């Protein structure tokens, strides 16, 4: 769970610092501000989907941080943004 929280925070930080001209920036920015303050509820909501991700599920505890980060970013893009 902690690794998912960190991945959520990293992605939110990235979005907060992206170019304001990025498509769909306003809702992404609003989501990111909320995510920075509330990483645990967001990570909790994402955890079941992340664990079932084919890459993560194949390795579970052996999953790299980069693989978790990628799975989190894909799920955020699909489910929340």
Buried (B, 14 or more C-beta within 10 A) or exposed (E): EEBBBBBBBBBBEEBEEEEEEEEEBEEBBEBBEBBBEEBEEBBEBBBEBBBEBEEBEEEEEEBEEEBBBBBBBEBBEEEBE
